[in-house]
Amino acid sequence: MAARKNRAAGTDAGTARTDGADGAETTMPTGRGIELLMLGLAAVLTTGALVLVEANQEQSLTTDLLFIGLAYLVLFALAHLGVRRFAPYADPLMLPAVALLNGIGLVMIHRLDLAAAARAELLGREVPSAQITPQIAWTVLGLSLFSLVLFFLRDHRVLARYGYTVGFVGIVLLALPGLLPSSISEVNGAKLWIRIPGLGGIQPGEFAKILLIIFFSAYLVQKRNLLSTAGRRFLGMELPRARDLAPLLVAWVLAVGILVIERDLGSSLLFFGLVLVLLYTATERVSWMVIGLSIFAAAAVVAYQLFRHVQTRVQIWLDPFADFDGGGYQLAQALFGLGTGGVGGTGLGAGRPDLVPFAASDFIFSSLGEELGLIGLAAILLVYLVLITRGLRSALAVRDTFGKLLATGLAFSIALQIFVVIGGVTKLIPLTGLTLPFLSYGGSSLVANYALVAILLRISHVARAPLPRRPERPRTSIAEAGTELVQRPASAGQAPSTTPERSDQ
């Protein structure tokens, strides 16, 4: 109990006290001081970006700057205190990276609000409601869930006990929008939402992603040896047995179901890719990747032949300027914006990103590219890279197999989502409709990703925390060992005798 109190007291200074093998207290660094310093840097960068936007758009500083800046500082200061209290050994760079990304997203959303208001006044129309206020509210909700996960999830291994239950709930959440009427679930041709009167809408698939990662991680821990069993050899690879392909086939069926019923290419690609990476991580067999990619390629060809919305996405990807005034308008304007930004960008508040439809959500990457340029986009990608690599580092450092798979799946889900979104905006792959984590406008994605980061921080806390040491017994030399007289039982016809026997005191 005393050691626990000492450890908690030490975290206030960025260190924690633990008892060594000899009973003396040793100081262990926790990294909380570095985290606080990096959060301060993120706050400075966010505030500076807000000042530039206000100066270029309004030619003066408004009260919105004070509101957004104070909200940002208070929210992440509370988040830092939560990590310091409930996960003192967690990775010190994850939360600052998330805070900086969230701050940049708030800046761009506010900048687009100012542009929309100016355009409405110029045309004599009603000024649309600002998107920054609900985004801050979603940030509050996301950080609240972040703190609740850290508080209640004291050991990530508890999640493995409820793997099948969590998986069932994830499948229900994933399929629910597709089973509901289009009037309350369909937006822009994709059935992903559940509209709630007075509260807007939520995307259950964002939360289902985390639940299904937990399920597959727990399942693969149980079946790892079975799935690693080799079957026949083909072209130098050890193929899995046919009866062991069930997890991959189930994932394929779910991915195709999402594509057919909900018409969501992005979620289908994201889900199947996650399962494939987890299978490879658990078994370390390249054959799983080859089989999975082959199944995906065959399904993509069949989907293109059967479904009109898939054909439309592919045609826009191949030549967005062929239908510039129709389906290709979004992608074409996004490419114009990236080209206008060039290397250095036009400057925050000095471009025209509002010309791109859905500039604050699906195409926020092109909005940032126009005003920050290639240099700014590279810096944002580096922040994402820090977040992903620290998550994978936690996966390598944690000692249990479930934690390794879970952290790998969570970190890779962020990486794959970034690739899918940026690849679509830059015309590398067809557009998918996903949003950039922590940057894009939208509540479901923001709240779910904060829960994801909280689980990663919990795993990193377990990985970085010092192992408890058992007190060693004091050693006594032979010369110092005590002796005592012990009476041996007498045999028949003999008197009892006493013989000195060695006895440790």
C-alpha positions as CSV (number, residue, x, y, z in Angstrom):
1,M,0.0,0.0,0.0
2,A,2.8,2.4,0.9
3,A,4.6,1.6,-2.4
4,R,1.4,2.4,-4.3
5,K,1.0,5.7,-2.6
6,N,4.6,6.6,-3.3
7,R,4.1,5.7,-7.0
8,A,1.1,7.9,-7.3
9,A,2.8,10.8,-5.6
10,G,5.8,10.6,-7.9
11,T,3.7,11.0,-11.1
12,D,3.1,14.6,-10.3
13,A,6.6,15.4,-11.2
14,G,6.8,13.2,-14.3
15,T,8.3,10.3,-12.4
16,A,7.1,7.4,-10.3
17,R,8.7,5.8,-7.3
18,T,9.0,2.0,-7.0
19,D,10.6,-0.2,-4.5
20,G,13.8,-1.9,-5.6
21,A,14.9,-5.4,-4.7
22,D,16.8,-4.1,-1.6
23,G,13.7,-2.2,-0.4
24,A,15.1,1.2,-1.4
25,E,13.0,3.5,-3.5
26,T,14.0,4.1,-7.1
27,T,12.6,6.8,-9.4
28,M,11.1,5.7,-12.8
29,P,10.4,8.3,-15.5
30,T,6.9,8.3,-16.8
31,G,7.1,10.8,-19.6
32,R,4.3,13.0,-18.4
33,G,6.5,16.1,-18.3
34,I,7.3,15.5,-22.0
35,E,3.6,15.1,-22.8
36,L,2.7,18.3,-21.1
37,L,5.5,20.2,-22.9
38,M,4.3,18.8,-26.3
39,L,0.7,19.6,-25.5
40,G,1.8,23.2,-24.9
41,L,3.5,23.2,-28.3
42,A,0.4,21.9,-29.9
43,A,-1.6,24.7,-28.2
44,V,0.8,27.3,-29.4
45,L,0.6,26.0,-33.0
46,T,-3.2,25.8,-32.9
47,T,-3.6,29.3,-31.5
48,G,-1.1,30.7,-34.1
49,A,-3.1,29.1,-36.9
50,L,-6.3,30.6,-35.6
51,V,-4.8,34.0,-35.5
52,L,-3.7,33.7,-39.1
53,V,-7.1,32.6,-40.2
54,E,-8.8,35.4,-38.3
55,A,-6.4,38.0,-39.7
56,N,-6.7,36.9,-43.3
57,Q,-10.4,36.4,-43.3
58,E,-11.8,39.1,-41.0
59,Q,-8.8,41.5,-41.0
60,S,-9.2,41.5,-37.2
61,L,-9.4,39.2,-34.2
62,T,-12.9,38.1,-33.1
63,T,-14.3,36.5,-29.9
64,D,-14.4,33.2,-31.8
65,L,-10.6,33.0,-31.3
66,L,-11.0,33.3,-27.5
67,F,-13.8,30.7,-27.5
68,I,-12.0,28.1,-29.6
69,G,-8.6,28.6,-27.9
70,L,-9.9,28.4,-24.4
71,A,-12.0,25.3,-25.2
72,Y,-8.9,23.6,-26.7
73,L,-6.7,24.4,-23.8
74,V,-9.2,23.3,-21.1
75,L,-10.1,20.0,-22.9
76,F,-6.6,18.8,-23.4
77,A,-5.4,19.9,-20.0
78,L,-8.1,17.7,-18.5
79,A,-7.2,14.9,-20.8
80,H,-3.5,15.2,-19.7
81,L,-4.6,15.0,-16.0
82,G,-6.6,11.9,-16.8
83,V,-3.6,10.2,-18.4
84,R,-1.4,11.3,-15.5
85,R,-3.8,9.8,-13.0
86,F,-5.0,6.6,-14.6
87,A,-2.2,5.6,-17.0
88,P,1.0,7.3,-15.8
89,Y,3.4,5.1,-17.8
90,A,1.5,5.6,-21.1
91,D,3.3,6.7,-24.2
92,P,4.0,10.5,-23.9
93,L,3.6,11.3,-27.6
94,M,0.3,9.9,-28.6
95,L,-2.0,12.4,-26.9
96,P,0.0,15.4,-28.1
97,A,-0.1,14.1,-31.7
98,V,-3.9,13.6,-31.4
99,A,-4.2,17.1,-29.9
100,L,-2.3,18.7,-32.7
101,L,-4.3,16.9,-35.4
102,N,-7.6,17.8,-33.7
103,G,-6.5,21.4,-33.3
104,I,-5.6,21.7,-37.0
105,G,-9.0,20.2,-37.9
106,L,-10.7,22.8,-35.7
107,V,-8.8,25.6,-37.4
108,M,-9.7,24.5,-40.9
109,I,-13.4,24.0,-40.0
110,H,-13.5,27.5,-38.5
111,R,-11.8,28.9,-41.6
112,L,-14.5,27.2,-43.8
113,D,-17.3,28.6,-41.6
114,L,-15.9,32.1,-42.1
115,A,-15.8,31.5,-45.9
116,A,-19.4,30.2,-45.9
117,A,-20.6,33.2,-43.9
118,A,-18.9,35.7,-46.2
119,R,-20.2,34.0,-49.3
120,A,-23.8,34.0,-47.9
121,E,-23.6,37.7,-47.1
122,L,-22.3,38.4,-50.6
123,L,-25.1,36.6,-52.2
124,G,-27.7,38.0,-49.8
125,R,-28.6,34.6,-48.4
126,E,-29.0,33.4,-44.8
127,V,-25.8,32.7,-43.1
128,P,-25.5,28.9,-42.5
129,S,-24.9,27.6,-39.0
130,A,-21.3,27.2,-38.0
131,Q,-19.8,23.7,-37.9
132,I,-17.1,24.6,-35.4
133,T,-19.5,24.6,-32.4
134,P,-20.8,21.0,-32.9
135,Q,-17.3,19.9,-33.6
136,I,-16.1,21.3,-30.3
137,A,-19.1,19.5,-28.6
138,W,-18.1,16.2,-30.3
139,T,-14.5,16.8,-29.1
140,V,-15.8,17.2,-25.5
141,L,-17.8,14.0,-25.9
142,G,-14.8,12.2,-27.4
143,L,-12.4,13.2,-24.6
144,S,-15.0,12.3,-22.0
145,L,-15.2,8.8,-23.5
146,F,-11.4,8.8,-23.7
147,S,-11.2,9.4,-19.9
148,L,-13.9,6.9,-19.1
149,V,-12.0,4.2,-21.1
150,L,-8.9,4.9,-19.1
151,F,-10.8,4.9,-15.8
152,F,-12.8,1.6,-16.3
153,L,-10.4,-0.4,-18.5
154,R,-7.6,-1.0,-16.0
155,D,-6.4,-4.1,-17.8
156,H,-6.8,-4.5,-21.6
157,R,-6.7,-8.3,-21.2
158,V,-10.2,-8.2,-19.7
159,L,-11.5,-7.5,-23.2
160,A,-10.4,-10.9,-24.4
161,R,-12.9,-12.6,-22.0
162,Y,-15.8,-10.9,-23.9
163,G,-14.4,-11.4,-27.4
164,Y,-17.5,-13.2,-28.9
165,T,-20.0,-10.9,-27.2
166,V,-18.1,-7.9,-28.5
167,G,-17.9,-9.3,-32.0
168,F,-21.6,-10.0,-32.1
169,V,-22.4,-6.4,-31.0
170,G,-19.9,-5.1,-33.6
171,I,-21.6,-7.1,-36.4
172,V,-25.0,-5.8,-35.3
173,L,-23.8,-2.2,-35.3
174,L,-22.2,-2.7,-38.7
175,A,-25.3,-4.1,-40.3
176,L,-27.9,-1.9,-38.6
177,P,-27.8,1.1,-41.1
178,G,-28.2,-1.3,-44.0
179,L,-31.4,-2.8,-42.5
180,L,-33.0,0.5,-41.7
181,P,-35.2,2.5,-44.1
182,S,-33.2,4.8,-46.4
183,S,-35.0,7.9,-45.0
184,I,-33.1,7.6,-41.7
185,S,-29.9,5.8,-42.8
186,E,-28.9,7.0,-46.4
187,V,-26.6,10.0,-47.1
188,N,-25.1,10.6,-50.5
189,G,-26.0,7.2,-51.7
190,A,-24.4,5.2,-48.8
191,K,-26.5,3.7,-46.0
192,L,-24.1,4.4,-43.1
193,W,-26.1,6.6,-40.7
194,I,-28.7,6.5,-38.0
195,R,-30.5,9.8,-37.8
196,I,-31.7,10.8,-34.4
197,P,-34.2,13.7,-34.2
198,G,-32.6,16.7,-32.5
199,L,-29.2,15.1,-32.2
200,G,-28.2,14.7,-35.9
201,G,-26.8,11.3,-36.9
202,I,-24.2,8.8,-35.9
203,Q,-22.3,6.2,-37.8
204,P,-22.4,2.9,-35.9
205,G,-19.7,1.5,-38.2
206,E,-17.0,3.7,-36.6
207,F,-17.6,2.0,-33.2
208,A,-18.1,-1.4,-34.8
209,K,-14.6,-1.2,-36.2
210,I,-13.1,-1.1,-32.7
211,L,-15.3,-3.9,-31.5
212,L,-14.5,-6.2,-34.4
213,I,-10.7,-5.6,-33.9
214,I,-11.1,-6.7,-30.3
215,F,-13.1,-9.8,-31.4
216,F,-10.6,-10.9,-34.1
217,S,-7.7,-10.3,-31.7
218,A,-9.3,-12.5,-29.0
219,Y,-10.2,-15.2,-31.6
220,L,-6.7,-15.3,-33.2
221,V,-5.1,-15.7,-29.7
222,Q,-7.2,-18.8,-29.1
223,K,-6.8,-20.3,-32.6
224,R,-3.3,-19.1,-33.4
225,N,-1.7,-22.6,-33.3
226,L,-4.5,-24.0,-35.4
227,L,-4.2,-21.3,-38.1
228,S,-0.4,-21.6,-38.2
229,T,-0.7,-25.2,-39.1
230,A,0.7,-25.6,-42.6
231,G,-1.1,-27.5,-45.4
232,R,0.4,-28.1,-48.8
233,R,3.3,-26.2,-50.3
234,F,2.8,-24.2,-53.5
235,L,5.3,-22.0,-55.2
236,G,7.5,-22.0,-52.1
237,M,4.7,-21.1,-49.7
238,E,3.1,-23.2,-47.0
239,L,-0.6,-22.8,-47.6
240,P,-3.1,-23.1,-44.8
241,R,-5.5,-26.0,-44.6
242,A,-8.9,-25.5,-46.3
243,R,-10.8,-26.0,-43.1
244,D,-8.8,-23.2,-41.5
245,L,-9.9,-20.5,-43.9
246,A,-13.1,-19.8,-42.0
247,P,-12.1,-16.5,-40.5
248,L,-10.9,-15.1,-43.8
249,L,-14.1,-16.3,-45.6
250,V,-16.3,-14.7,-42.8
251,A,-14.5,-11.4,-43.2
252,W,-14.9,-11.6,-46.9
253,V,-18.6,-12.2,-46.7
254,L,-19.0,-9.3,-44.2
255,A,-17.0,-7.0,-46.5
256,V,-19.1,-7.9,-49.5
257,G,-22.3,-7.5,-47.5
258,I,-21.2,-4.0,-46.5
259,L,-20.5,-3.2,-50.2
260,V,-23.8,-4.6,-51.4
261,I,-26.3,-3.5,-48.7
262,E,-24.7,-0.3,-47.5
263,R,-22.9,0.7,-50.7
264,D,-19.9,1.7,-48.7
265,L,-16.6,0.9,-50.5
266,G,-14.4,2.5,-47.9
267,S,-15.7,0.5,-44.9
268,S,-15.6,-2.7,-46.9
269,L,-11.9,-2.1,-47.8
270,L,-11.0,-1.0,-44.3
271,F,-12.6,-4.0,-42.6
272,F,-11.2,-6.7,-44.9
273,G,-7.7,-5.1,-44.7
274,L,-7.8,-5.1,-40.9
275,V,-8.6,-8.8,-40.8
276,L,-5.9,-9.7,-43.3
277,V,-3.2,-7.8,-41.3
278,L,-4.3,-9.4,-38.0
279,L,-4.1,-12.9,-39.6
280,Y,-0.6,-12.2,-40.9
281,T,0.5,-10.8,-37.5
282,A,-0.9,-13.8,-35.6
283,T,0.5,-16.5,-38.0
284,E,3.5,-14.8,-39.7
285,R,2.6,-16.6,-42.9
286,V,2.8,-14.8,-46.2
287,S,0.3,-17.3,-47.7
288,W,-2.6,-15.6,-45.8
289,M,-1.8,-12.3,-47.4
290,V,-1.6,-13.9,-50.9
291,I,-4.9,-15.7,-50.5
292,G,-6.6,-12.7,-49.0
293,L,-5.4,-10.3,-51.7
294,S,-6.4,-12.8,-54.4
295,I,-9.9,-13.1,-52.9
296,F,-10.2,-9.3,-52.7
297,A,-9.1,-8.8,-56.3
298,A,-11.6,-11.4,-57.5
299,A,-14.4,-9.8,-55.5
300,A,-13.5,-6.3,-56.8
301,V,-13.8,-7.5,-60.4
302,V,-17.1,-9.1,-59.7
303,A,-18.4,-6.0,-57.8
304,Y,-17.4,-3.8,-60.7
305,Q,-19.4,-5.9,-63.1
306,L,-22.5,-6.2,-61.0
307,F,-22.9,-2.8,-59.1
308,R,-23.5,0.5,-60.8
309,H,-22.2,2.6,-57.9
310,V,-18.8,0.8,-58.0
311,Q,-18.6,1.5,-61.8
312,T,-19.3,5.2,-61.1
313,R,-16.5,5.4,-58.5
314,V,-14.0,3.7,-60.8
315,Q,-14.9,5.9,-63.8
316,I,-14.6,9.1,-61.7
317,W,-11.2,7.8,-60.5
318,L,-10.0,7.1,-64.1
319,D,-11.1,10.5,-65.5
320,P,-12.8,13.0,-63.2
321,F,-12.8,15.7,-65.9
322,A,-14.9,13.6,-68.2
323,D,-18.0,14.4,-66.1
324,F,-16.7,17.7,-64.6
325,D,-20.2,19.2,-63.9
326,G,-21.5,15.9,-62.5
327,G,-19.9,13.1,-60.5
328,G,-16.3,14.2,-61.1
329,Y,-16.8,17.8,-59.8
330,Q,-15.6,17.0,-56.2
331,L,-12.4,15.2,-57.2
332,A,-11.6,17.7,-60.0
333,Q,-12.0,20.7,-57.6
334,A,-9.9,18.9,-55.0
335,L,-7.1,18.4,-57.5
336,F,-7.3,22.1,-58.6
337,G,-7.0,23.0,-54.9
338,L,-3.9,20.8,-54.4
339,G,-2.4,22.3,-57.5
340,T,-3.1,25.8,-56.4
341,G,-1.4,25.2,-53.1
342,G,1.8,24.0,-54.7
343,V,4.8,23.6,-52.3
344,G,4.3,26.4,-49.9
345,G,0.5,26.9,-50.0
346,T,-1.5,30.1,-50.3
347,G,-1.5,30.7,-46.5
348,L,-4.2,30.0,-43.9
349,G,-7.3,31.9,-44.8
350,A,-6.0,33.1,-48.2
351,G,-7.2,30.3,-50.4
352,R,-10.6,29.1,-51.7
353,P,-11.0,25.6,-50.3
354,D,-14.8,26.3,-49.9
355,L,-15.2,25.7,-53.6
356,V,-14.8,22.0,-53.0
357,P,-18.0,20.2,-51.8
358,F,-17.7,18.6,-48.4
359,A,-14.4,20.5,-47.8
360,A,-14.6,20.1,-44.0
361,S,-15.3,16.3,-44.0
362,D,-14.4,14.1,-47.0
363,F,-12.0,16.6,-48.7
364,I,-10.4,18.3,-45.7
365,F,-7.0,17.0,-46.9
366,S,-7.3,19.0,-50.2
367,S,-8.5,22.1,-48.2
368,L,-5.4,21.9,-46.0
369,G,-3.2,21.2,-49.1
370,E,-4.4,24.4,-50.8
371,E,-3.5,26.7,-47.9
372,L,-0.6,24.8,-46.3
373,G,0.9,23.3,-49.5
374,L,3.1,20.2,-49.8
375,I,5.2,21.2,-46.8
376,G,2.2,21.5,-44.5
377,L,0.7,18.2,-45.7
378,A,4.1,16.5,-45.2
379,A,4.1,17.8,-41.6
380,I,0.6,16.5,-41.0
381,L,1.6,13.1,-42.4
382,L,4.6,13.1,-40.0
383,V,2.3,13.7,-37.0
384,Y,0.2,10.8,-38.2
385,L,3.3,8.7,-38.6
386,V,4.3,9.5,-35.0
387,L,0.9,8.3,-33.7
388,I,1.0,5.1,-35.8
389,T,4.6,4.1,-34.9
390,R,4.1,4.8,-31.2
391,G,1.1,2.5,-31.4
392,L,3.0,-0.2,-33.1
393,R,5.9,0.3,-30.6
394,S,3.4,-0.4,-27.8
395,A,2.4,-3.6,-29.7
396,L,6.0,-4.8,-29.8
397,A,6.7,-3.9,-26.1
398,V,3.6,-5.4,-24.5
399,R,4.1,-8.9,-23.1
400,D,0.8,-10.7,-23.8
401,T,-0.2,-11.9,-27.3
402,F,-3.7,-10.4,-27.1
403,G,-2.3,-7.0,-26.4
404,K,0.1,-7.3,-29.3
405,L,-2.7,-8.2,-31.7
406,L,-5.0,-5.6,-30.4
407,A,-2.5,-2.7,-30.5
408,T,-1.4,-3.8,-34.0
409,G,-5.0,-3.8,-35.2
410,L,-5.9,-0.4,-33.7
411,A,-2.7,1.3,-35.0
412,F,-3.1,-0.2,-38.4
413,S,-6.7,0.8,-38.6
414,I,-5.6,4.5,-38.4
415,A,-2.9,3.9,-41.0
416,L,-5.2,2.1,-43.5
417,Q,-7.9,4.8,-43.1
418,I,-5.4,7.5,-43.8
419,F,-4.2,5.7,-46.9
420,V,-7.7,5.1,-48.2
421,V,-8.8,8.8,-47.7
422,I,-5.6,10.5,-49.0
423,G,-5.4,8.0,-51.8
424,G,-8.9,8.9,-52.9
425,V,-8.4,12.6,-52.7
426,T,-5.1,12.5,-54.6
427,K,-6.6,10.1,-57.3
428,L,-4.4,7.2,-56.3
429,I,-7.4,4.9,-55.7
430,P,-11.1,5.4,-56.1
431,L,-12.9,7.7,-53.6
432,T,-14.4,5.8,-50.7
433,G,-16.2,8.4,-48.5
434,L,-14.2,7.8,-45.3
435,T,-12.9,10.7,-43.2
436,L,-9.4,11.5,-41.9
437,P,-9.0,10.6,-38.2
438,F,-9.2,13.7,-35.9
439,L,-9.0,16.2,-38.7
440,S,-12.3,15.8,-40.6
441,Y,-15.7,17.2,-39.4
442,G,-17.9,14.5,-38.0
443,G,-18.9,13.3,-34.5
444,S,-18.9,9.5,-34.8
445,S,-15.4,9.2,-36.3
446,L,-14.0,11.7,-33.7
447,V,-15.5,10.0,-30.7
448,A,-14.7,6.5,-31.8
449,N,-11.1,7.4,-32.5
450,Y,-10.7,8.9,-29.1
451,A,-11.8,5.6,-27.6
452,L,-9.3,3.8,-29.9
453,V,-6.4,6.0,-28.7
454,A,-7.5,5.5,-25.0
455,I,-7.1,1.7,-25.5
456,L,-3.7,2.2,-27.2
457,L,-2.6,4.3,-24.2
458,R,-3.8,1.6,-21.8
459,I,-1.7,-1.0,-23.6
460,S,1.3,1.3,-23.7
461,H,1.0,1.9,-20.0
462,V,1.1,-1.8,-19.3
463,A,4.0,-2.2,-21.7
464,R,6.1,0.6,-20.2
465,A,5.3,0.1,-16.5
466,P,8.0,-1.6,-14.4
467,L,7.4,-5.2,-13.4
468,P,6.7,-5.6,-9.7
469,R,9.6,-7.2,-7.8
470,R,9.1,-9.7,-5.0
471,P,11.2,-9.0,-1.9
472,E,14.2,-11.4,-1.7
473,R,14.8,-13.4,1.5
474,P,17.9,-12.4,3.4
475,R,20.8,-14.8,2.8
476,T,22.6,-16.4,5.7
477,S,26.2,-17.9,5.4
478,I,26.9,-21.4,6.7
479,A,29.2,-20.0,9.3
480,E,26.5,-17.8,10.7
481,A,23.8,-20.5,10.6
482,G,22.5,-21.5,14.1
483,T,22.4,-25.1,15.5
484,E,20.3,-26.8,18.0
485,L,20.2,-30.3,19.7
486,V,17.7,-32.7,18.2
487,Q,16.8,-36.0,19.9
488,R,16.9,-39.0,17.6
489,P,14.4,-41.8,18.3
490,A,16.0,-44.7,20.0
491,S,16.1,-48.0,18.2
492,A,15.3,-51.3,20.0
493,G,17.7,-52.0,22.8
494,Q,19.4,-48.6,22.6
495,A,19.2,-45.5,24.7
496,P,18.1,-42.3,23.1
497,S,20.9,-40.0,21.9
498,T,21.3,-36.3,21.2
499,T,23.1,-35.2,18.1
500,P,23.7,-31.6,17.0
501,E,21.7,-30.8,13.9
502,R,21.9,-27.7,11.8
503,S,18.8,-25.6,11.8
504,D,18.3,-22.2,10.0
505,Q,17.0,-19.5,12.2
